[in-house]
Amino acid sequence: MKVILANDGIAQSGKDLLEKEGFEVIETRVAQEQLANFINEHKIEGLLVRSATKVDKKVIDACSNLKLIGRGGVGMDNIDVAYAESKGIEVFNTPEASSESVAELVFAHLFTAVRFLHDSNRNMPLEGDSQFKFLKKSYAGGTELRGKTLGIVGFGRIGQATARMALSLGMQVLFTDHTITETEIEATFFDGQSLKFKLKADTLETVLANSDFVSLHVPAQDRYLLGAKEIGLMKPGAGIINTSRGGVLDEVALVEALDNDHLSFAGLDVYESEPHPEIKILMHPKISMTPHIGASTVEAQQRIGVELAQKVIATLN
């Protein structure tokens, strides 16, 4: 029987599919320093991870029985992909399964921020009974998303899913990407009808300068993609959402831009110092925050589990 270790867990739908095909699925959460020994001891052929487990050269070299590494999600910066493949190990991820979930979180932050819900939800329990009229006045200057321009930096599957939602809301979409120069986005509706939109890429500078809101959808970077210079190009009063990776956005420059009112808000699901976000970020009244939950919906986890299982079966059977 082939043994699979789902070290960061797997949805029941994926586990059931694997077991139906004759695989043994172990869901024990193995500490990083014990991972290689555990894999060897249990003769594990397939390792399934999320973002918590790192599969580096040291682990790969120590596990000669390993035949595949599957990443539930999009980014694979926690896996030494090139080295694993050089050793004949199959490496794959699930790029489509969580796109809609992350895109919806982008809009959860956008809707929250333009109507000050993140700050209102902090203050209403404390002062709603005594300062109701004051709070009503404080949060009365919200704006609408319809008719505004959303700039998308990185136009892979998640960026395109975000674009579809923006177009469906009546927003204009600008995008920039290293490889995609033009594409067609199809927005589908509940009754089967759809509309197609042709979009052409712009430079990063053009997107930043002409967007009311900017959403980041890029992999981990060696340096800041948006630092003080790039944030300075953005419209006064614009907002920024980062649901991609911590470290692509300079948080010091972000806080400064929020404090001097150049930016009106930020929505963050990822952080430079994750899993210990800086206190200035956590306490800032203009930042809507979530703890890296972009793909963490019931539906996305079920899709991820099934997609992982299907790829394991295709590889090892």
Residue pairs with C-beta under 8 A, 6 or more apart in sequence:
1 22
1 23
1 24
2 22
2 23
2 24
2 45
2 46
2 316
3 23
3 24
3 26
3 42
3 43
3 44
3 45
3 46
4 18
4 23
4 24
4 25
4 26
4 44
4 45
4 46
4 47
4 48
4 312
5 26
5 28
5 30
5 38
5 39
5 42
5 44
5 46
5 47
5 48
6 14
6 15
6 25
6 26
6 27
6 48
7 28
7 29
7 30
7 35
7 47
7 48
7 49
7 52
7 53
8 29
8 48
8 49
8 50
8 51
8 52
8 53
8 72
9 27
9 29
9 50
10 25
10 27
10 48
10 72
10 305
10 308
10 309
11 301
11 302
11 304
11 305
11 306
12 305
13 302
13 305
13 306
13 309
14 302
14 304
14 305
14 306
14 307
14 308
14 309
15 25
15 27
15 305
15 309
17 305
17 306
17 309
17 310
17 313
18 25
18 309
18 312
18 313
19 25
21 309
21 313
21 317
23 46
23 312
23 313
23 316
26 42
26 44
28 38
30 38
32 53
32 54
35 53
35 59
36 58
36 59
36 62
36 63
38 44
39 47
39 59
39 62
39 63
39 65
39 66
40 62
40 63
40 65
43 65
44 63
44 65
44 66
45 65
45 66
45 67
45 68
45 316
46 66
46 67
46 68
46 69
46 70
46 312
46 315
46 316
47 53
47 55
47 63
47 66
47 68
47 69
47 70
48 69
48 70
48 71
48 72
48 308
48 312
49 55
49 69
49 70
49 71
49 72
49 78
49 79
50 71
50 72
50 73
51 73
51 75
51 78
51 292
52 78
53 78
54 78
54 79
55 69
55 78
55 79
55 80
55 84
56 79
56 80
57 80
57 83
60 66
60 80
60 83
60 84
60 87
60 89
66 89
67 88
67 89
67 90
67 315
67 316
68 89
68 90
68 91
68 92
68 311
68 312
68 315
68 316
69 79
69 84
69 89
69 90
69 91
69 92
70 91
70 92
70 93
70 94
70 308
70 311
70 312
71 78
71 79
71 91
71 92
71 93
71 94
72 93
72 94
72 97
72 304
72 305
72 308
73 93
73 94
73 97
73 98
73 295
73 304
74 93
74 94
74 95
74 98
74 99
74 156
74 157
74 158
74 295
75 93
75 219
75 220
75 244
75 245
76 91
76 93
77 219
77 220
77 245
79 91
81 91
84 91
85 91
90 315
92 311
92 315
94 303
94 304
94 307
94 308
94 311
95 156
95 157
96 157
96 303
96 307
97 295
97 300
97 303
97 304
97 307
98 158
98 294
98 295
98 297
98 300
98 303
98 304
99 157
99 158
99 160
99 161
100 161
100 299
100 300
101 294
101 295
101 296
101 297
101 299
101 300
102 158
102 161
102 162
102 217
102 243
102 294
102 295
103 158
103 161
103 162
103 164
103 165
104 165
104 297
105 243
105 269
105 290
105 293
105 294
106 162
106 165
106 215
106 241
106 243
106 267
107 145
107 162
107 165
107 169
108 290
109 241
109 243
109 267
109 268
109 269
109 288
109 290
110 145
110 213
110 239
110 241
110 267
111 117
111 145
112 118
112 267
112 288
113 239
113 264
113 265
113 266
113 267
113 288
114 142
114 143
114 144
114 145
114 239
114 265
115 139
115 142
116 138
116 139
116 142
117 288
118 287
118 288
118 289
119 139
119 285
119 286
120 135
120 139
122 285
123 131
123 135
124 135
127 134
127 135
128 135
145 166
145 169
145 170
145 171
145 213
146 169
146 170
146 171
147 170
147 171
147 172
148 171
148 172
148 212
148 213
149 171
149 172
149 173
149 174
149 210
149 211
149 212
149 213
150 162
150 163
150 166
150 171
150 172
150 173
150 174
150 211
150 212
150 213
150 214
150 215
151 173
151 174
151 175
151 176
151 207
151 208
151 210
151 211
151 213
151 214
151 215
152 159
152 162
152 163
152 166
152 173
152 174
152 175
152 176
152 207
152 214
152 215
152 217
153 159
153 175
153 176
153 204
153 207
153 214
153 215
153 216
153 217
153 218
153 225
153 226
154 176
154 177
154 216
154 217
154 218
154 219
154 244
155 163
155 175
155 176
155 177
155 180
155 183
155 201
155 217
156 177
156 217
158 217
158 243
158 244
159 175
159 177
159 215
159 217
160 183
160 185
162 215
162 217
163 173
163 175
163 185
163 199
164 185
164 186
164 187
164 188
166 172
166 173
167 173
167 185
167 187
167 195
167 197
168 187
168 189
173 185
173 197
173 199
174 202
174 206
174 207
174 210
174 211
175 199
175 201
175 202
175 207
176 201
176 202
176 203
176 204
176 206
176 207
177 201
180 201
181 200
181 201
182 198
182 199
182 200
182 201
183 198
183 199
184 196
184 197
184 198
184 199
185 196
185 197
185 199
186 194
186 195
186 196
186 197
187 194
187 195
187 196
187 197
188 194
202 210
204 230
205 233
207 214
208 214
208 226
208 230
208 233
208 234
209 233
209 234
209 235
210 235
211 234
211 235
211 238
212 235
212 238
212 239
213 238
213 239
213 240
213 241
214 226
214 234
214 238
214 239
214 240
214 241
215 240
215 241
215 242
215 243
216 225
216 226
216 240
216 241
216 242
216 243
216 244
216 248
216 249
217 243
217 244
218 225
218 244
218 245
218 248
219 244
219 245
220 245
220 247
220 248
221 245
221 247
221 248
224 230
224 247
224 248
224 249
224 250
224 253
225 248
225 249
226 240
226 248
226 249
226 250
226 253
227 250
227 253
228 250
228 253
228 256
228 257
231 240
231 250
231 253
231 254
231 257
231 262
231 263
232 257
232 262
234 240
234 257
234 262
234 263
236 261
236 262
237 261
237 262
237 263
237 264
238 263
238 264
239 263
239 264
239 265
239 266
239 267
240 249
240 254
240 263
240 265
240 266
240 267
241 266
241 267
241 268
242 248
242 249
242 266
242 267
242 268
242 269
242 270
243 267
243 269
243 270
243 294
244 270
245 270
246 270
246 271
246 272
246 273
246 274
247 272
249 272
251 271
251 272
251 278
251 280
251 281
254 263
254 266
255 280
255 281
255 284
257 263
258 264
258 265
258 266
258 284
258 286
258 287
263 286
264 286
265 286
265 287
265 288
266 286
266 287
266 288
267 287
267 288
267 289
268 277
268 281
268 287
268 288
268 289
268 290
269 289
269 290
269 291
269 292
269 293
269 294
270 292
270 294
271 277
271 278
271 281
271 292
272 278
274 292
275 291
275 292
277 289
281 287
281 289
282 289
295 301
295 304
